[in-house]
Amino acid sequence: MKTGDTSTAGSGSQIAGLGAPAVSSGALIAGSGAHTAGSCSEQPRVQIFRARRIITLAGPGGGPNADADPRAETEAFATLGDRVVAAGDWDELRSRFPDAERVDLGEGVVVPGLNDAHCHPAVLADTRLRVSLTANAMSVAGGSRGPLAKRAEATAPGRWVVAEGYDPAADPQGRLTRAALDAVSREHPVIAVHFSCHMAVANTRALELAGYRDTDADPPGGTLGRDTDGRLDGWMYEGAWFDQWYRPSGVPELLGEFTLDDLVPSFAEVCRDFHAAGITSWCDALVSPRELRLYQEAARRGVLTARVGMLVWHRYFEDLARVGLRSGFGDEHLRLVGVKLMIDGALAGGTCLCRLPYPSQTGADNGIQVMTDEEFAATVRAVHSTGSRVAVHANGDLAVGKVLDAIEAARADDPAYAGTNHRIEHCSLVDDDLVARIAAAEVTPVPFGAFLHEHGGKLRGYYGDERAAAACAHRKFLDAGIPVGGSSDHPAGPLPPLLAIRTMVTRTTGDGEVLGPQQRVTAREALEIYTSGSAHATGEAHLKGRLAPGMLADFTVLGDDLLTVAPERIADIPILSTWVGAQRVWQGSVQPTAPSGIRW
């Protein structure tokens, strides 16, 4: 299937609104060549790796005979530079490459590098520097007010105080409101971002800077919370909050309290955390000029150690199209995957758009539609007509249907790019008819991996037992022959891929309940979702997701075999090391009993 990923040469001018110089086809995106996993100045070398078990995923995939395929596993593999060049018997490879460096991974179990197809690492550089209002943080602090007041005291008057990860249900002091944040400070604009990132609560000063007054109507695609007297209560839902964050005309100070000198070291820690989870590649699912600048600067300074795909927020699509950039532009370290849109709200925030109504968190009898049908369809058509991929956030079944309507119409209008691999992000609540349409349209769903573990109880409360049990329908998608990408949506959801794999295999929530056992998948299928499935979702299945000759030598070394351990133990398997381009980017402290990582 065609992916629509064709690198396109641009002019030497700046991309309007993005601030990134356009470079020629196949070149790095604005200086991303400073990748630390290997250097262009080094001579490529042959390395031979062996381990207790090497799961290549180079066979035909799932099914009862997958393990019997000789391509599915190997005793060793050889790399040249950042590519796999051979796989087979250890002695055979040593004879074939007598001068190769030999790396014995001992009792480790090697799998292709874990790949998170939908997450938000760049914003985590800010998150690490902001006030944390996660459930754990508030439990330790006794609530939300103390940490916010402490940060306000240490911040110059008039400067922003921003908190992240806020869970109102876990706040010992009760749900934050405008009045509560005014009590924290009236000198500072103060805002607390909900853990879903789809809503936030602000004090009076922050609302003023955002241009919101008590008499204002709700903005398109969003809702402003109000108290019993009709005054703004500080809460901003979906477009009312989100477009202030990612629209060029939004509040510039909000995401500007830190400089690149602050953010790059913080981002280096983000990379470390992702590698510690076994992740070698990710797709950043919402990139604005600010995130793009951070990626470029992190690469220039040599701290970008993962392979990164980017979904650029649709407000900047015209800037990309103006200079001819489209999906696939970039290189194997930093590349443009597609254009991100949203059609509805958050699954775990209780604002997704469903056919059957439910008591939405906004007080309405359903979720929020973020874009009008007309604007949404026109944007999808415009992106498709350039050969780029759309990646649309859609949780509810009504929202998913609207996405398919727009993609089908765009392909009918412009069949030249009919093979473009469009995506539906989350794709949380679907029925058999929607699954059949997804399969027919060759659209790739990217559902949550571990959301049921983290938010299963919330889903039951919002949508009822039946819809909650059907959420994140990995089994249904696979049975229909649909490739599926693996996603954490971190920080909105838990990061570890092994937790996601365990959740997909067991369908067990954090409270120990089983939610929708009919949607369980096998451990091998779950591993494929987080490797080859994610590579398919970004148009890189020819490069990633398998350990076979010609593929990138990205792999993760586990301390046990996730295909044979008891399913409930999968998330407890230690990550021994993580390798990008045959270069180790992370080394764990826990090692197996047999010698591991010995070079001779």
Number of C-alpha atoms within 10 A of each C-alpha: 9 10 22 23 21 17 20 18 17 20 13 11 12 15 21 14 15 18 15 17 16 23 21 16 17 16 18 20 24 20 19 23 21 21 21 18 20 18 12 11 6 8 10 14 13 20 22 24 23 25 21 17 21 24 21 20 25 20 18 12 16 16 10 7 10 17 17 10 13 11 18 19 22 21 17 24 24 30 26 20 21 22 22 24 20 18 24 16 14 19 11 12 20 17 11 12 15 12 11 18 17 20 18 19 24 20 22 29 21 28 26 31 27 32 32 32 32 29 22 21 24 23 21 20 24 23 19 15 16 19 21 21 27 20 20 14 18 21 14 8 14 14 21 31 20 13 18 23 17 12 17 23 13 9 13 12 14 13 16 22 25 24 25 24 22 27 21 17 10 18 21 15 14 13 15 23 22 24 15 18 26 19 12 22 20 16 15 23 26 28 27 29 22 22 22 22 19 23 25 25 26 28 27 24 22 24 21 12 14 19 12 20 12 12 9 11 10 15 15 14 21 24 22 24 20 17 12 7 7 10 14 24 22 27 26 26 28 27 27 24 25 19 19 18 18 22 16 14 9 16 17 15 13 20 15 13 15 14 11 16 11 13 22 22 14 18 25 16 16 19 23 19 16 22 28 21 23 30 31 28 27 25 29 24 26 23 25 20 17 16 20 19 17 21 25 21 21 24 24 17 17 16 21 28 27 27 21 23 29 28 24 26 20 25 17 21 21 17 17 20 16 11 18 17 27 27 28 28 29 25 19 20 21 27 25 26 29 34 30 25 25 23 24 28 28 23 27 22 24 22 29 29 28 23 12 11 12 20 15 18 16 21 12 13 15 21 27 26 23 25 17 12 15 9 10 19 18 14 21 26 21 18 21 26 18 18 24 29 30 29 32 28 24 31 30 28 20 20 29 27 20 16 27 18 14 19 22 16 15 22 19 13 13 15 13 13 19 23 16 24 25 28 28 25 27 27 28 27 25 24 13 11 10 17 23 16 15 23 18 12 18 19 23 25 31 31 28 28 32 31 27 28 25 17 18 24 19 16 20 15 13 20 22 13 15 11 17 21 22 19 27 27 24 29 20 20 22 18 11 14 12 21 23 29 31 34 29 26 27 21 18 20 22 19 21 22 26 25 23 28 28 28 28 31 23 23 28 22 18 16 11 9 14 16 24 20 15 14 20 21 23 18 22 20 23 28 27 27 30 28 30 28 29 31 29 22 29 31 26 19 17 13 19 28 32 28 32 26 16 17 19 26 28 30 30 25 26 24 21 22 20 22 15 10 12 11 17 13 13 23 16 13 15 21 25 26 26 28 25 27 23 25 17 17 20 24 17 17 9 11 19 15 10 11 12 16 20 10 10 8
